[in-house]
């Protein structure tokens, strides 16, 4: 039986790249996606290649980033767009294989062993994917091609942006072993420090270390890391299963200024509900209950929840249920610093209530049909393609 052919696809500067799709005049400038200072999250969340060259780092305060790069342009995070484009990229991967394992929102492993008859070698498939993503979405992806997951991940990191790197059985000792030990998957800062204390500085160094020393240093993980360095990783690409479905899906916000009236909360809930119910549609789930989260200006946290005899994936119905639950439990004794909405008691099937005498069930079915149409339009034209008037200023 021959080697597997594994790809690791890593979208380059994903968050900054997606944000720049909606700000194309900024592509030649240093740009960072940042949390809002007004929202009390004034740090760099992501940066583009130009900002990276100035030394701008993820998680540093905005003022420190601007001290390094006075011309830095800061953009707000576009969470819905990141989720949307992540799904669009996965749809491209699905043209080549159904064996896909996400590793965060912007990375995936693909097993294309069974796809070579249709699409060519692993390197050719990687190039097709890279070109498809760039042409259709305006994003770039670096792809590692190898006979195992660990080396495929290493390959995607070796050449960026917009590149393909092949690590084979014939060349892995030359390509992989000279790399710093910190480049090996699952070698974090503390593990790296321990290994360096024993003279292990490169990936090749760990292959010469005896198992007893590695076990003393790192326990059973030491032997595992040595296997990785020797190219002996046999872990499969694991596609998400029914068991991986989320137990709940939520959304929350800390606003620029505290919430002081019901209308502000209602607008937020309808925005949250559209995102939450888009996720429910994607995962073929239905919400059997709703949970509301609030945090007062004095930092007191409260949560309220309610389950229903029927389940839904309608944003209108879900938002209405959440807002009614909020109104039943809070009357603005003090302003709110943040609010959140969450779908709970998720179901695989829509549970309907018995037909009532006054047509409420018929009305609910019509609302759900309308929301299904809205979802399809948002999927085709993007999350800004259609919006509820309730969410507009």
C-alpha positions as CSV (number, residue, x, y, z in Angstrom):
1,X,0.0,0.0,0.0
2,X,1.4,3.4,-1.0
3,X,1.8,6.5,0.9
4,X,-1.1,8.8,1.7
5,X,-1.1,12.2,0.0
6,X,-2.0,14.9,2.5
7,X,-2.4,18.6,1.9
8,X,-2.3,21.3,4.6
9,X,-4.0,24.5,3.3
10,X,-3.3,27.7,5.3
11,X,-5.0,30.9,4.2
12,X,-2.4,33.8,4.3
13,X,-3.1,36.6,6.7
14,X,-6.7,35.4,6.6
15,X,-8.5,38.0,8.8
16,X,-6.6,41.0,7.3
17,X,-7.0,39.7,3.8
18,X,-10.7,39.3,4.1
19,X,-11.0,42.7,5.7
20,X,-9.1,44.2,2.7
21,X,-11.5,42.7,0.2
22,X,-14.0,45.3,1.6
23,X,-11.3,48.0,1.7
24,X,-9.4,47.5,-1.6
25,X,-7.9,51.0,-1.6
26,X,-5.8,50.0,1.4
27,X,-4.0,47.0,-0.1
28,X,-0.7,48.7,-0.5
29,X,-0.7,50.1,3.1
30,X,0.2,48.5,6.4
31,X,-3.1,47.3,7.9
32,X,-4.1,45.7,11.1
33,X,-7.5,44.3,12.2
34,X,-8.0,45.6,15.7
35,X,-10.5,45.4,18.6
36,X,-12.2,48.7,19.2
37,X,-10.7,50.9,21.9
38,X,-14.2,52.2,22.6
39,X,-15.3,48.5,23.1
40,X,-12.4,48.1,25.5
41,X,-10.6,45.6,23.3
42,X,-7.8,47.9,21.9
43,X,-5.4,45.2,20.6
44,X,-4.2,44.0,17.2
45,X,-6.1,40.9,16.2
46,X,-4.4,40.3,12.8
47,X,-2.2,42.2,10.4
48,X,-1.2,42.1,6.7
49,X,2.3,41.3,5.3
50,X,3.3,45.0,5.1
51,X,2.4,45.6,8.7
52,X,4.3,42.4,9.7
53,X,7.5,43.9,8.2
54,X,7.3,46.8,10.6
55,X,7.2,44.4,13.5
56,X,3.5,44.7,14.2
57,X,2.5,41.7,16.3
58,X,-0.8,40.0,17.1
59,X,-2.2,40.7,20.6
60,X,-0.1,43.8,21.2
61,X,-1.9,47.1,22.1
62,X,-2.7,49.4,19.2
63,X,-0.6,52.2,20.6
64,X,2.5,49.9,20.6
65,X,1.8,48.8,17.1
66,X,1.5,52.5,16.0
67,X,4.7,53.3,17.7
68,X,6.4,50.8,15.4
69,X,4.4,51.8,12.4
70,X,2.9,55.3,12.5
71,X,1.2,54.9,9.1
72,X,-0.7,51.8,10.4
73,X,-4.3,51.7,9.2
74,X,-6.6,50.0,11.7
75,X,-9.8,48.2,10.7
76,X,-12.6,46.7,12.8
77,X,-13.1,42.9,12.8
78,X,-15.7,41.5,10.4
79,X,-16.6,38.3,12.2
80,X,-19.5,37.4,9.9
81,X,-17.3,37.8,6.8
82,X,-14.6,35.6,8.2
83,X,-17.0,32.8,8.9
84,X,-18.6,33.3,5.4
85,X,-15.3,33.2,3.5
86,X,-14.0,30.3,5.6
87,X,-17.0,28.3,4.4
88,X,-16.5,29.5,0.8
89,X,-12.9,28.2,0.9
90,X,-14.0,24.8,2.3
91,X,-16.5,24.6,-0.6
92,X,-13.6,24.8,-3.0
93,X,-11.7,22.1,-1.1
94,X,-14.8,19.9,-1.4
95,X,-14.4,19.8,-5.1
96,X,-11.2,17.7,-4.7
97,X,-12.0,15.5,-1.7
98,X,-14.6,14.9,1.0
99,X,-11.8,14.1,3.6
100,X,-11.3,17.5,5.2
101,X,-10.2,18.3,8.7
102,X,-10.5,21.9,9.8
103,X,-7.7,23.2,12.1
104,X,-9.1,26.5,13.0
105,X,-11.1,28.9,10.8
106,X,-8.2,29.4,8.3
107,X,-6.5,26.0,8.1
108,X,-7.5,22.6,6.9
109,X,-5.9,19.2,6.2
110,X,-7.1,17.4,3.1
111,X,-6.5,13.7,2.3
112,X,-6.4,13.6,-1.5
113,X,-5.0,10.1,-1.9
114,X,-8.1,8.9,-3.7
115,X,-8.4,12.0,-5.9
116,X,-5.2,11.7,-7.9
117,X,-6.9,9.7,-10.7
118,X,-9.2,12.6,-11.4
119,X,-7.1,15.6,-10.6
120,X,-3.4,14.7,-10.9
121,X,-0.6,14.5,-8.3
122,X,-0.8,16.1,-4.8
123,X,1.3,19.0,-6.0
124,X,-1.0,19.5,-9.0
125,X,-4.1,19.4,-6.8
126,X,-2.5,21.9,-4.4
127,X,-1.9,24.3,-7.4
128,X,-5.4,23.9,-8.6
129,X,-6.8,24.8,-5.1
130,X,-4.4,27.7,-4.8
131,X,-5.5,29.1,-8.2
132,X,-9.2,28.5,-7.5
133,X,-9.1,30.3,-4.2
134,X,-7.2,33.3,-5.6
135,X,-9.3,33.6,-8.8
136,X,-12.7,33.1,-7.1
137,X,-12.3,34.7,-3.7
138,X,-9.3,37.1,-4.0
139,X,-7.5,35.3,-1.2
140,X,-4.2,33.5,-1.2
141,X,-3.4,30.1,0.4
142,X,-0.1,28.3,1.1
143,X,-0.2,24.6,0.7
144,X,2.1,21.9,2.1
145,X,2.0,18.5,0.4
146,X,3.4,15.4,2.1
147,X,2.8,11.8,3.1
148,X,1.7,12.8,6.6
149,X,-0.2,15.6,8.4
150,X,2.8,16.9,10.5
151,X,5.0,17.4,7.4
152,X,2.1,18.8,5.4
153,X,1.6,21.4,8.1
154,X,5.3,22.2,8.1
155,X,5.3,22.6,4.3
156,X,2.5,25.2,4.4
157,X,4.6,27.3,6.8
158,X,7.8,27.1,4.8
159,X,6.9,29.2,1.8
160,X,4.4,32.1,2.1
161,X,2.3,33.7,0.7
162,X,0.6,31.9,-2.2
163,X,2.9,28.9,-2.6
164,X,3.1,25.1,-2.7
165,X,5.8,23.2,-0.8
166,X,6.3,19.4,-1.3
167,X,7.9,17.4,1.5
168,X,8.5,13.8,0.3
169,X,10.1,10.7,1.7
170,X,13.1,11.5,-0.5
171,X,13.7,15.0,0.6
172,X,12.3,15.4,4.2
173,X,15.6,15.0,5.9
174,X,17.1,17.8,3.8
175,X,14.1,20.1,4.1
176,X,12.8,19.4,7.6
177,X,15.7,18.4,9.9
178,X,17.6,21.8,9.6
179,X,14.5,23.7,10.8
180,X,14.3,25.0,14.4
181,X,12.7,22.6,16.8
182,X,10.0,25.2,17.5
183,X,8.7,24.7,13.9
184,X,7.6,21.1,14.7
185,X,3.8,20.8,15.4
186,X,2.9,20.8,19.1
187,X,6.3,22.1,20.2
188,X,5.2,25.1,22.3
189,X,7.4,27.7,24.1
190,X,7.8,25.6,27.3
191,X,8.6,22.4,25.4
192,X,11.0,24.3,23.2
193,X,12.8,25.7,26.2
194,X,13.2,22.2,27.8
195,X,14.5,20.7,24.5
196,X,17.0,23.5,24.0
197,X,18.3,23.0,27.6
198,X,19.4,19.5,26.4
199,X,21.1,20.8,23.2
200,X,18.1,20.0,20.9
201,X,17.9,23.1,18.7
202,X,16.7,21.7,15.3
203,X,14.2,19.1,14.3
204,X,17.0,16.8,13.2
205,X,18.6,17.0,16.7
206,X,15.6,15.3,18.3
207,X,16.0,12.3,16.1
208,X,19.5,11.7,17.7
209,X,18.2,12.0,21.2
210,X,17.7,8.8,23.2
211,X,14.1,7.9,24.2
212,X,15.0,7.8,28.0
213,X,16.1,11.4,27.9
214,X,13.1,12.5,26.0
215,X,10.7,10.7,28.4
216,X,12.4,12.3,31.3
217,X,12.0,15.7,29.8
218,X,8.5,15.5,28.3
219,X,7.0,12.2,29.3
220,X,5.3,10.2,26.6
221,X,5.1,13.3,24.4
222,X,8.9,13.2,23.9
223,X,8.7,9.9,22.0
224,X,5.8,11.2,20.0
225,X,7.7,14.3,18.9
226,X,10.7,12.1,17.8
227,X,8.3,10.0,15.7
228,X,7.0,13.2,14.0
229,X,10.6,14.3,13.2
230,X,11.3,10.8,11.7
231,X,8.3,11.1,9.4
232,X,6.4,8.4,11.3
233,X,3.1,10.3,12.0
234,X,0.2,8.1,10.9
235,X,-2.7,10.1,12.3
236,X,-5.6,10.2,9.8
237,X,-7.4,13.2,8.4
238,X,-10.6,13.2,10.5
239,X,-13.7,14.8,9.0
240,X,-16.2,16.3,11.4
241,X,-19.0,13.9,12.5
242,X,-22.4,14.2,14.0
243,X,-20.8,14.0,17.4
244,X,-18.8,17.2,16.5
245,X,-22.0,19.3,16.1
246,X,-22.1,22.2,18.6
247,X,-24.2,22.0,21.7
248,X,-25.0,25.7,21.3
249,X,-24.3,28.7,19.0
250,X,-24.1,32.2,20.4
251,X,-23.2,35.8,19.7
252,X,-22.5,38.7,22.1
253,X,-21.2,42.3,21.9
254,X,-19.7,44.9,24.2
255,X,-20.9,48.2,22.6
256,X,-19.1,51.5,22.2
257,X,-21.5,52.9,24.9
258,X,-23.7,51.1,27.3
259,X,-27.2,49.9,26.3
260,X,-29.8,52.0,28.0
261,X,-33.1,51.1,26.3
262,X,-34.9,48.1,24.9
263,X,-34.7,49.2,21.3
264,X,-30.9,49.0,21.3
265,X,-31.0,45.5,22.7
266,X,-33.7,44.5,20.2
267,X,-31.6,45.7,17.3
268,X,-28.6,43.8,18.6
269,X,-30.6,40.6,19.1
270,X,-31.9,40.7,15.5
271,X,-28.3,41.1,14.2
272,X,-27.2,38.2,16.4
273,X,-30.1,36.0,15.4
274,X,-29.3,36.4,11.7
275,X,-25.8,35.1,12.3
276,X,-26.8,32.4,14.7
277,X,-29.6,31.1,12.3
278,X,-27.2,31.2,9.3
279,X,-25.0,28.8,11.4
280,X,-28.0,26.6,12.2
281,X,-28.8,26.4,8.5
282,X,-25.3,25.5,7.6
283,X,-25.1,22.7,10.2
284,X,-28.7,21.5,9.6
285,X,-29.7,22.2,13.2
286,X,-32.7,23.8,14.9
287,X,-32.9,25.8,18.2
288,X,-35.1,24.3,20.8
289,X,-34.4,27.0,23.3
290,X,-32.9,30.5,23.8
291,X,-30.5,31.9,26.3
292,X,-29.9,35.6,27.0
293,X,-26.7,36.9,28.6
294,X,-26.3,40.4,30.1
295,X,-23.5,42.2,31.9
296,X,-24.4,45.4,33.7
297,X,-22.3,48.6,33.9
298,X,-21.3,47.4,37.4
299,X,-20.1,44.1,35.9
300,X,-22.9,42.0,37.3
301,X,-23.5,39.0,35.0
302,X,-27.0,37.5,34.6
303,X,-28.3,34.7,32.3
304,X,-31.8,33.7,31.4
305,X,-32.9,30.7,29.4
306,X,-36.1,29.2,28.1
307,X,-36.9,26.0,26.1
308,X,-39.9,25.7,23.7
309,X,-42.0,22.7,22.6
310,X,-41.1,23.5,19.0
311,X,-37.7,24.1,17.5
312,X,-36.8,26.6,14.7
313,X,-34.0,27.9,12.5
314,X,-35.9,31.2,11.7
315,X,-34.0,34.3,12.6
316,X,-37.2,36.3,13.1
317,X,-38.7,33.7,15.4
318,X,-35.5,33.2,17.3
319,X,-34.8,36.9,17.8
320,X,-38.4,37.5,18.9
321,X,-38.1,34.7,21.5
322,X,-34.8,36.1,22.8
323,X,-36.1,39.7,23.1
324,X,-39.3,38.6,24.8
325,X,-37.2,36.6,27.3
326,X,-35.0,39.7,27.9
327,X,-38.0,41.9,28.5
328,X,-39.5,39.4,30.9
329,X,-36.4,39.4,33.1
330,X,-34.8,42.9,32.8
331,X,-36.2,46.4,33.0
332,X,-33.1,48.6,32.8
333,X,-32.5,49.2,36.5
334,X,-29.0,50.1,35.3
335,X,-27.3,50.3,31.9
336,X,-25.8,47.2,30.3
337,X,-22.2,47.0,29.2
338,X,-22.8,43.9,27.0
339,X,-25.6,41.6,25.8
340,X,-25.6,38.2,24.2
341,X,-27.9,35.7,22.6
342,X,-27.5,32.0,22.3
343,X,-29.3,29.1,20.6
344,X,-29.5,26.1,23.0
345,X,-31.1,22.7,23.1
346,X,-30.1,22.1,19.5
347,X,-32.0,19.5,17.5
348,X,-31.3,17.6,14.3
349,X,-34.9,17.9,13.2
350,X,-37.5,20.7,13.3
351,X,-40.0,19.9,15.9
352,X,-43.4,21.3,15.1
353,X,-46.3,21.8,17.6
354,X,-49.8,20.5,16.9
355,X,-51.9,22.6,14.6
356,X,-53.7,25.2,16.7
357,X,-57.2,26.7,16.1
358,X,-56.1,30.2,15.3
359,X,-53.5,29.6,12.6
360,X,-50.4,30.4,14.6
361,X,-48.6,27.3,13.3
362,X,-49.4,28.3,9.7
363,X,-48.0,31.7,10.4
364,X,-44.8,30.2,11.9
365,X,-44.4,27.9,8.8
366,X,-44.7,31.0,6.5
367,X,-42.1,32.9,8.5
368,X,-39.7,30.0,8.4
369,X,-40.2,29.7,4.6
370,X,-39.4,33.4,4.2
371,X,-36.3,33.0,6.4
372,X,-35.1,30.1,4.4
373,X,-35.3,32.3,1.3
374,X,-33.4,35.0,3.1
375,X,-30.7,32.5,4.1
376,X,-30.3,31.4,0.5
377,X,-29.9,35.0,-0.7
378,X,-27.3,35.7,2.0
379,X,-25.4,32.5,1.0
380,X,-25.4,33.6,-2.6
381,X,-24.8,37.3,-2.3
382,X,-23.0,37.5,1.1
383,X,-24.2,38.5,4.5
384,X,-24.8,42.2,3.4
385,X,-26.8,41.1,0.4
386,X,-30.1,41.4,2.4
387,X,-30.7,42.8,5.8
388,X,-33.7,43.3,8.0
389,X,-34.9,46.9,8.5
390,X,-34.9,46.2,12.2
391,X,-31.1,46.0,12.2
392,X,-30.5,49.3,10.4
393,X,-29.9,52.7,12.0
